[in-house]
Amino acid sequence: MDMRVSEISFELLNEIGAEGLNSKTHLARDIQLDATLVIKEIEKASIPTDTDYFTEARHLYASRHPNVMEIHYASQDHDNIYLAMPFHSKGSLNALINNKYLTIPEIVHYGLDFLSALHFIHSKGLIHFDVKPSNIIINDAGKALLTDFGLSRLTNRLGFAQAQMAYPTHLTPEWFQAGEFTAQYDVYQAGLTLYRMCNGNNEFDDKLQQGGVAENEVVRGMFPNRNKFLPHIPDSLRKVIKKALKVNLDQRYKTIIHLMNDLAEVKENLNWTFRIDTVNNVHTWIEDTENNTKTLNLFHENGLWKTEGHKLTIASGNTTRIRDWFTTNQTLDEAYSVIEQLINR
């Protein structure tokens, strides 16, 4: 065996956002190639003693798929393991969610992408165990790529694997009840990810600042609130997420492919966009069609939540009031309930 040890040099430029439990992620310059890469730095001391240092790298390499992050190479020094991956300027799904509210087509598109990756690795006998928006990267072609296989484990012949640790806001009910898990663990975390894609990160960020989710909130299905969705999220998509988040494994999707099939059937409210003007506290929904643009604004005035709606007719350029869209409500929840009826009727 002609084994050789070579040197790989790279310059760490700056740390980039992630939710890693035992690692840091850097933007870096590969000295040899003069190329910009992403380097994941993992402390050897944080890797379980029964796990090979390069297990994550091997799982990534073995899981080559259009929706799985490519790995260029793996290296090490005395204290750390380094995984080199392509740099995609669009960043993570988490960053995208923090920057805007996703449309229904975006939720379905990115959802099917990362679910396709999960379905593939499950077919290879691998459970990811850390599905969350920061572990999904949007590449330059606009596809979602699943990454960070640091917690992934191969299943035994019965389809079970043990998890080493868990992110504090993506705990599953079975985390508190079992020592070994099936691929339905990833199904639940996929449901949490889709929930965040629909509603934003605020609910999860608040829990993270509190130290994570309490056991009773998870095992009783109290977090996240299954009945709390933004008004434009259609019932068909809500049903998909609620089924993925079932506490009872017999009621939850058995496989990712069943979840994908139902998600692909979501066809409602495809033309709606949503945004919040945080400075003026104005919530705005816009529906764009070939013939007109409808705008529904929600704002707080004199202690009440008020809505007003207008329609711009493309052909004439005329703007008219939509009378039914002018309402007054006591609370934000009441206003959201009214808007849900207006959008979905």
Secondary structure, DSSP 8 states (H G I E B T S, - for coil): ---------EEEEEE-----SSEEEEEEEETTTTEEEEEEEEEGGGS-TTS-TTHHHHHHHHT--TTB----EEEE-SSEEEEEEE--TT-BHHHHHHH----HHHHHHHHHHHHHHHHHHHHTTEE-S---GGGEEE-TTS-EEE---TT-EE--TTS-B------TTS--GGGGT-SSB-THHHHHHHHHHHHHHHH-SHHHHHHHHTTS--HHHHHTT-SS-TT---TTS-HHHHHHHHHHT-SSTTTS-SSHHHHHHHHHT--TTTTEEEEEETTTTEEEEEEE-SSEEEEEEEEEETTEEEEEEEEEETTT--EEE-GGG-EEESSHHHHHHHHHHHHH-
